[in-house]
Structures are given as structure tokens and as C-alpha cells.
Amino acid sequence: MDEQELRKEAHDLDVTVWVGKGGIEPVVEEASDQLADRELIKVKFLRAARGGTTVEELADDLAARTDATVVETRGNTGVFAR
């Protein structure tokens, strides 16, 4: 699937992973497990998780740790593909 098709498919996805004040570390395993089961996941980065970073930086970090690709970030939400 190309990026536009992935974005279209991600539009109706529900958020299944929330990154809170604990940061990315506590959700890496859960995100990896979900990506093993499905092609796309949607992750919400709560304000407490951001600290001094941006959603894009957090999304890139999570993608690197889960061997995934960031399809898009919009607002406080990121979409990841395996």
C-alpha cells in the first residue's frame, strides 16, 4: 500500500496506544505486539508525555524502537505501519 492509501485506512482507526507521563518506554512492547497483529496502529501522545519534545520527535523515537514506519502525525496522534 502506498502512503495515501495507508492514511485513508488510518482515518477510521481508533487509538489503541496512549503515551502518558511515563513516556515511550512503557508502551514499546505493547505497540510492537499490536503491529505484529495488524498493519496499522494509532497512538495518542498525551500532553504529559511531550515534555520539551514534539509529537513528531516522539513518533520517530517510537517508530525506531518498534521497527515501524510513521505514516503520519496529526495533532497529538501518530499513525504507524509495520
C-alpha positions as CSV (number, residue, x, y, z in Angstrom):
1,M,0.0,0.0,0.0
2,D,1.2,3.5,-0.7
3,E,1.2,6.3,1.9
4,Q,-2.0,7.8,0.7
5,E,-3.9,4.5,0.9
6,L,-2.4,4.0,4.4
7,R,-3.6,7.4,5.5
8,K,-7.1,6.8,4.1
9,E,-7.2,3.4,6.0
10,A,-5.9,5.0,9.2
11,H,-8.6,7.7,9.2
12,D,-11.3,5.4,10.8
13,L,-8.9,3.6,13.2
14,D,-9.4,4.1,16.9
15,V,-6.5,5.0,19.1
16,T,-5.2,1.8,20.7
17,V,-2.0,3.0,22.5
18,W,-1.7,6.1,24.7
19,V,1.6,7.5,25.7
20,G,1.4,9.3,29.0
21,K,3.7,10.8,31.6
22,G,5.8,7.6,31.7
23,G,7.0,8.4,28.1
24,I,7.5,5.9,25.3
25,E,9.4,3.2,27.2
26,P,6.3,1.7,28.9
27,V,4.4,1.3,25.6
28,V,7.1,0.0,23.3
29,E,6.3,-3.7,23.9
30,E,2.5,-3.1,23.5
31,A,3.0,-1.1,20.3
32,S,5.2,-3.9,18.9
33,D,2.7,-6.6,19.8
34,Q,-0.1,-4.6,18.1
35,L,1.9,-4.0,15.0
36,A,2.6,-7.8,14.8
37,D,-1.2,-8.4,14.7
38,R,-2.2,-5.6,12.4
39,E,-0.8,-3.4,9.7
40,L,-1.6,0.0,11.2
41,I,-2.0,1.4,14.8
42,K,-2.9,4.8,16.0
43,V,-1.0,6.2,19.0
44,K,-2.1,9.3,21.1
45,F,0.7,11.3,22.7
46,L,-0.8,13.0,25.8
47,R,0.5,16.4,26.8
48,A,2.3,14.9,29.9
49,A,4.4,12.7,27.6
50,R,5.7,15.5,25.4
51,G,7.6,17.5,28.0
52,G,10.1,19.5,25.9
53,T,9.7,17.4,22.7
54,T,7.3,17.4,19.8
55,V,4.9,14.8,18.7
56,E,7.0,14.2,15.6
57,E,10.1,13.5,17.7
58,L,8.2,11.1,19.9
59,A,6.7,9.4,16.9
60,D,10.1,8.9,15.3
61,D,11.5,7.5,18.5
62,L,8.6,5.1,18.9
63,A,8.9,4.0,15.3
64,A,12.6,3.3,15.7
65,R,12.1,1.3,18.8
66,T,9.3,-0.8,17.2
67,D,10.8,-1.1,13.8
68,A,7.8,0.6,12.3
69,T,7.2,3.5,9.9
70,V,5.5,6.7,10.8
71,V,2.6,7.1,8.3
72,E,1.6,10.5,9.6
73,T,1.3,12.7,12.7
74,R,-1.6,15.0,13.1
75,G,-2.1,17.0,16.3
76,N,-1.3,14.7,19.2
77,T,-1.8,11.5,17.3
78,G,0.6,9.3,15.2
79,V,-0.2,6.5,12.8
80,F,2.4,3.7,12.5
81,A,2.7,0.9,10.0
82,R,4.7,-2.3,10.2
